[in-house]
Amino acid sequence: MLCLLLCLCLWAGAVPAQPVPGPHLAQAGSPQGAEVAPVTLDEAVAQVQARTGGRVLSAETLEEEGQRVHRIRVLLQDQRVRDIRVDAATGQWQ
């Protein structure tokens, strides 16, 4: 699945940086304290690729300090490699 996503991302080319819509984003008018749906690894990869415009090199889900975190390694357009951590519960970048 990840390979298919990567192929599609490469085929699509550069995409303007925009948040990826999904159930993990809070909806306007949601009641306070409403639960946020967890973010899958595939959703986190798509979000990182869309927002950075870089090429995703690897992605994995880890447990850090009792929290599930998606670690995505991305090659940025300026040829730097960056590790981005996405909280699997909230979708927040760390």
N, C-alpha and C positions, 0 to 999 in steps of 0.2 A: 504494500500500500504506500509506504514511504517512497519507494522508487518511482511509482506512478506519479505521486505528487511532485516529486523533484523534476521528473520529465516534463510534466505539464507546466511547472514554474519556469523552466528553461525555455520551453516553447513559447510561452506567453511574453517573455522579455521583461523589460523594466515596467514596473507598476508604480503609480504614484503612491506615496505613503499615506495609507488610510487604515483606520482600525477595521478589522474583519468582523462583520456582523455575526452574531451568533447568540445562543442562549446564555452564554457567560457574561454578556454585557447587560448592565442594568437597564431596564426599560423605563422610559419616562412615565411617571404616574404609578410606579410600583410602590406598594406599601412599604413603609420603613420596616427594616428587619426581615424583608423577604429573602429567602435563600437564593444564592447564586448557584447555577449549575456548574459542576466541575468542567474543567477544560481538558480535552483529550490531547494526547501528544500530537496528533495530526493537526488539530486546530491551532495549537501553539506554534507548530512549524509554519503553517500558512500565515499566521499573524506576524511572526518574525520576518518571514520572507517579504511579505507585503510592506511592512513598515520600514525595513532597512534597505530593500532593493538589492540585497546581497544574495549570495549563493549559499544555501544550507549545506554544510559539510557533514554534520552528524547530529543526531538527536537521541536522547535517552531520558527515561524517567528515573529519578533518584529519590531517596528519602534522606532529608537533611533536617536534623533537630526535630524529628517526629513529623515533619511536613513533607508531602509529596511535591517534588519540584521537577519540571521539565528543563533539562539543560540542552540548549541548542547552540551548536558551534556554527558560525556563519562567516563567510569570506565577504568582507565589505568591498564596495567599489574602489576604495583607495588601497586595496590589496592587504588590509589589516584583517586579522582573524579575531573575532570577538566571541566570547562565551556569554550567552544570554540565558538567564534563569527566569522561568515563568512559573508562578505559583499555580499548581494544578487545581487548587480549590477555587481561586478567585480570578485567575488570568492576569494578575498584576505582575509586571516585570520587576525583578529584583536586581 
